Amino acid sequence: VKADAYGLGAARIARRLVQGGASMLTVYSPAQAEALEGMPCPVLILQPVSRIERGSAIHSMLVSGRLHLVVHDIHHVAELIVLAHEHGVRLPIHLEVDTGLARGGCTPDDAARILQAVAANPSLTLAGVMTHFSHAKTSADRCAAQMRTFDLFVDAHRALIPPECVLHAASTYASLRGSTVHAGMVRVGIAWTGYAADGPDDGESIPGYNDFRAAIRWTSSLIHVRRIARGNSVGYGWSWTARRDSTIGLVPVGYADGYPTLCADAPQLLREQAEPSRWVRISVGDWSAEAPVIGAVNMDQICVDLTGLEQMLSSQPNGGLGAEVELYGTDRTAHNYLPTIARRLGMRSYELLCRLNPRIPRVAVEAAAPLGRVDQGAFRLAVRAAPDVP
């Protein structure tokens, strides 16, 4: 549940995950861990941490034994020993072995020395040994190679690894590649949003991807509808010009809310193609239809092409004003399905979720039965942006 559970509210999401059987929650920083103070399960902080202030929100988690920290190198071990002494605790730590990501953690040789140091110091307890895959979504072969390195390390140092120590390596996409990388625990992230269904990038067919059901929608509403003549251009830079007399609508959402612009590093083909890269779904009663986003994305608003939807809009007393506009949807076949938008922009689904502005209300709109398996259903979260919401 890093980054406030991808910007969706860590405390809210964590409660449902724990109800569903999650045995541990993972965040990146101490600040992110503060939101999980009331959770009954351990919380693992991935970032190197060497100090914790007394009286802080996570201090109570530390003294209760619910706070677990990751050790990244031999110097960090010494800092964690000092931290444990300062607070009078036996500190649960997880050793991160770098098997190919070359980010956090340490080499297998350094990790062996850390195991010896931890075993020699009663202030630390080895709660976990972990690694992280560099190509979980893009290469089954590279995942397997890293797992072999990890398994060899663990097998070579069994004498220094307590039986209760949890081994963990796989995040969402690696978890779905099979049990050979599951070890003792898996760390699922994007899976709980239901947006892991876009599948792997290496073309491998993996059972289970189609069992995911997206749990998050972002909705707003139409606040203005107008007609423009053929040949008129819309928005800054006139990036869209009407090829016919057209109806356009205004939606009060923009890049300040986290709605994606066409980034400069998006594929050149996407910037040149005629088909719009972003779509929304307009809904009135039981009727709905897709509409392309046109012109530049503005700070607080976007324009959509409603041409062809006039009859539906005119059937409403207010001409369609207030109609629901679904910005990110859950229908895999739709243009506004979040992974589809992300893929067209050269991004990932969780990048777009993390960009959602905190000012947008997050509303839990459905509470299903307790989670037990991925395919048994989940809660649904609506992110709403409307002009009448403060």
MOFENVEN-V729696 format. One record per residue. N is the residue number from 1. PHI is phi in radians with two decimals (* if undefined). Layout:
BEGIN
n=N phi=PHI
n=N phi=PHI
END
This chain:
BEGIN
n=1 phi=*
n=2 phi=-1.09
n=3 phi=0.90
n=4 phi=0.97
n=5 phi=0.94
n=6 phi=0.99
n=7 phi=1.38
n=8 phi=-1.82
n=9 phi=1.85
n=10 phi=-1.07
n=11 phi=-1.11
n=12 phi=-1.09
n=13 phi=-1.16
n=14 phi=-1.07
n=15 phi=-1.02
n=16 phi=-1.21
n=17 phi=-1.18
n=18 phi=-1.15
n=19 phi=-1.03
n=20 phi=-1.42
n=21 phi=1.97
n=22 phi=-1.08
n=23 phi=-1.65
n=24 phi=-2.71
n=25 phi=-2.03
n=26 phi=-2.14
n=27 phi=-2.30
n=28 phi=-1.61
n=29 phi=-2.24
n=30 phi=-1.02
n=31 phi=-1.08
n=32 phi=-1.20
n=33 phi=-1.21
n=34 phi=-1.02
n=35 phi=-1.18
n=36 phi=-1.86
n=37 phi=-0.97
n=38 phi=-1.50
n=39 phi=-1.31
n=40 phi=-1.40
n=41 phi=-1.74
n=42 phi=-1.09
n=43 phi=-2.14
n=44 phi=-1.77
n=45 phi=-1.78
n=46 phi=-1.40
n=47 phi=-1.14
n=48 phi=-1.06
n=49 phi=-2.14
n=50 phi=-2.18
n=51 phi=-2.45
n=52 phi=-2.39
n=53 phi=-1.36
n=54 phi=-1.11
n=55 phi=1.47
n=56 phi=-1.29
n=57 phi=-1.08
n=58 phi=-1.62
n=59 phi=-1.11
n=60 phi=-1.13
n=61 phi=-1.16
n=62 phi=-1.12
n=63 phi=-1.24
n=64 phi=-1.49
n=65 phi=1.47
n=66 phi=-1.55
n=67 phi=-1.72
n=68 phi=-1.96
n=69 phi=-2.10
n=70 phi=-1.67
n=71 phi=-1.72
n=72 phi=-1.93
n=73 phi=-2.79
n=74 phi=-1.15
n=75 phi=-1.20
n=76 phi=-1.13
n=77 phi=-1.01
n=78 phi=-1.07
n=79 phi=-1.15
n=80 phi=-1.24
n=81 phi=-1.12
n=82 phi=-1.08
n=83 phi=-1.04
n=84 phi=-1.10
n=85 phi=-1.13
n=86 phi=-1.03
n=87 phi=-1.80
n=88 phi=1.11
n=89 phi=-2.19
n=90 phi=-1.73
n=91 phi=-1.58
n=92 phi=-1.29
n=93 phi=-2.23
n=94 phi=-2.10
n=95 phi=-1.53
n=96 phi=-1.66
n=97 phi=-1.72
n=98 phi=-1.40
n=99 phi=-1.88
n=100 phi=2.66
n=101 phi=-1.38
n=102 phi=0.97
n=103 phi=-2.11
n=104 phi=-1.45
n=105 phi=1.45
n=106 phi=-2.46
n=107 phi=-1.20
n=108 phi=-0.98
n=109 phi=-1.13
n=110 phi=-1.16
n=111 phi=-1.09
n=112 phi=-1.10
n=113 phi=-1.16
n=114 phi=-1.14
n=115 phi=-1.00
n=116 phi=-1.14
n=117 phi=-1.15
n=118 phi=-1.16
n=119 phi=-1.10
n=120 phi=-1.53
n=121 phi=-2.12
n=122 phi=-1.25
n=123 phi=-1.35
n=124 phi=-2.06
n=125 phi=-2.22
n=126 phi=-1.41
n=127 phi=-1.56
n=128 phi=-2.78
n=129 phi=-2.21
n=130 phi=-2.45
n=131 phi=-2.53
n=132 phi=-2.51
n=133 phi=-1.48
n=134 phi=-1.51
n=135 phi=-2.33
n=136 phi=-1.02
n=137 phi=-1.63
n=138 phi=-2.03
n=139 phi=-2.70
n=140 phi=-1.14
n=141 phi=-1.13
n=142 phi=-1.21
n=143 phi=-1.06
n=144 phi=-1.10
n=145 phi=-1.14
n=146 phi=-1.14
n=147 phi=-1.15
n=148 phi=-1.10
n=149 phi=-1.07
n=150 phi=-1.13
n=151 phi=-1.08
n=152 phi=-1.10
n=153 phi=-1.10
n=154 phi=-1.08
n=155 phi=-1.09
n=156 phi=-1.29
n=157 phi=-2.22
n=158 phi=-0.99
n=159 phi=-1.12
n=160 phi=-1.78
n=161 phi=-1.95
n=162 phi=-1.08
n=163 phi=-1.03
n=164 phi=-1.41
n=165 phi=-1.16
n=166 phi=-1.62
n=167 phi=-1.66
n=168 phi=-2.61
n=169 phi=-2.46
n=170 phi=-1.64
n=171 phi=-1.60
n=172 phi=-0.93
n=173 phi=-1.20
n=174 phi=-1.14
n=175 phi=-1.00
n=176 phi=-1.40
n=177 phi=-1.43
n=178 phi=2.37
n=179 phi=-1.24
n=180 phi=-1.13
n=181 phi=-1.95
n=182 phi=-1.31
n=183 phi=0.91
n=184 phi=-1.74
n=185 phi=-2.85
n=186 phi=-2.02
n=187 phi=-1.97
n=188 phi=-1.53
n=189 phi=-2.16
n=190 phi=-1.06
n=191 phi=-1.05
n=192 phi=-1.24
n=193 phi=-1.38
n=194 phi=1.44
n=195 phi=-1.70
n=196 phi=-1.51
n=197 phi=-1.30
n=198 phi=-1.28
n=199 phi=1.44
n=200 phi=-1.32
n=201 phi=-1.67
n=202 phi=-1.71
n=203 phi=1.39
n=204 phi=-1.26
n=205 phi=-1.52
n=206 phi=-2.11
n=207 phi=-1.03
n=208 phi=1.96
n=209 phi=-1.08
n=210 phi=-1.32
n=211 phi=-1.43
n=212 phi=-1.31
n=213 phi=-2.16
n=214 phi=-1.05
n=215 phi=-1.96
n=216 phi=-2.31
n=217 phi=-2.15
n=218 phi=-2.03
n=219 phi=-2.21
n=220 phi=-2.49
n=221 phi=-2.66
n=222 phi=-1.31
n=223 phi=-2.01
n=224 phi=-2.80
n=225 phi=-2.31
n=226 phi=-2.60
n=227 phi=-1.79
n=228 phi=-2.31
n=229 phi=-1.47
n=230 phi=-0.93
n=231 phi=1.66
n=232 phi=-1.32
n=233 phi=-1.86
n=234 phi=-2.10
n=235 phi=1.44
n=236 phi=-1.01
n=237 phi=1.31
n=238 phi=0.87
n=239 phi=-1.34
n=240 phi=-2.35
n=241 phi=-2.18
n=242 phi=-1.19
n=243 phi=-1.58
n=244 phi=-2.73
n=245 phi=-1.00
n=246 phi=-2.33
n=247 phi=-1.95
n=248 phi=-2.13
n=249 phi=-2.15
n=250 phi=-1.95
n=251 phi=-2.12
n=252 phi=-1.41
n=253 phi=-2.44
n=254 phi=-2.63
n=255 phi=-1.19
n=256 phi=-1.15
n=257 phi=-1.55
n=258 phi=1.79
n=259 phi=-1.21
n=260 phi=-1.29
n=261 phi=-1.52
n=262 phi=-1.44
n=263 phi=-1.14
n=264 phi=-1.10
n=265 phi=-1.66
n=266 phi=-1.15
n=267 phi=-0.95
n=268 phi=-1.02
n=269 phi=-1.04
n=270 phi=-1.15
n=271 phi=-1.17
n=272 phi=-1.65
n=273 phi=-1.25
n=274 phi=-1.38
n=275 phi=-1.24
n=276 phi=-1.05
n=277 phi=-1.57
n=278 phi=-2.26
n=279 phi=-2.29
n=280 phi=-2.27
n=281 phi=-2.05
n=282 phi=-1.68
n=283 phi=-2.24
n=284 phi=-2.35
n=285 phi=1.07
n=286 phi=-1.56
n=287 phi=-1.80
n=288 phi=-2.65
n=289 phi=-2.72
n=290 phi=-1.48
n=291 phi=-2.49
n=292 phi=-1.38
n=293 phi=-1.39
n=294 phi=-2.16
n=295 phi=1.25
n=296 phi=-1.31
n=297 phi=-1.31
n=298 phi=-1.71
n=299 phi=-1.03
n=300 phi=-2.21
n=301 phi=-2.75
n=302 phi=-2.31
n=303 phi=-1.90
n=304 phi=-2.23
n=305 phi=-1.54
n=306 phi=-1.76
n=307 phi=-1.04
n=308 phi=1.69
n=309 phi=-1.86
n=310 phi=-1.06
n=311 phi=-1.10
n=312 phi=-1.11
n=313 phi=-1.17
n=314 phi=-1.23
n=315 phi=-1.30
n=316 phi=-1.65
n=317 phi=-0.99
n=318 phi=-1.81
n=319 phi=1.19
n=320 phi=1.72
n=321 phi=-1.08
n=322 phi=1.59
n=323 phi=-1.04
n=324 phi=-1.18
n=325 phi=-2.08
n=326 phi=-1.59
n=327 phi=-1.48
n=328 phi=-2.05
n=329 phi=-2.02
n=330 phi=-1.96
n=331 phi=-1.48
n=332 phi=-1.10
n=333 phi=-1.53
n=334 phi=-1.56
n=335 phi=-1.16
n=336 phi=-1.70
n=337 phi=-1.10
n=338 phi=-0.94
n=339 phi=-1.06
n=340 phi=-1.18
n=341 phi=-1.06
n=342 phi=-1.06
n=343 phi=-1.10
n=344 phi=-1.19
n=345 phi=-1.67
n=346 phi=1.24
n=347 phi=-2.20
n=348 phi=-2.01
n=349 phi=-1.00
n=350 phi=-1.22
n=351 phi=-1.10
n=352 phi=-1.18
n=353 phi=-1.11
n=354 phi=-1.14
n=355 phi=-1.43
n=356 phi=-1.09
n=357 phi=-1.16
n=358 phi=-1.02
n=359 phi=-1.22
n=360 phi=-1.42
n=361 phi=-1.08
n=362 phi=-1.86
n=363 phi=-2.20
n=364 phi=-1.37
n=365 phi=-1.89
n=366 phi=-2.70
n=367 phi=-2.00
n=368 phi=-1.57
n=369 phi=-1.09
n=370 phi=-0.92
n=371 phi=-1.25
n=372 phi=-2.33
n=373 phi=-2.37
n=374 phi=-0.97
n=375 phi=-1.61
n=376 phi=-1.72
n=377 phi=1.76
n=378 phi=-2.66
n=379 phi=-1.24
n=380 phi=-2.07
n=381 phi=-2.00
n=382 phi=-1.86
n=383 phi=-1.80
n=384 phi=-1.96
n=385 phi=-2.33
n=386 phi=-2.48
n=387 phi=-1.14
n=388 phi=-1.66
n=389 phi=-1.80
n=390 phi=-1.17
END
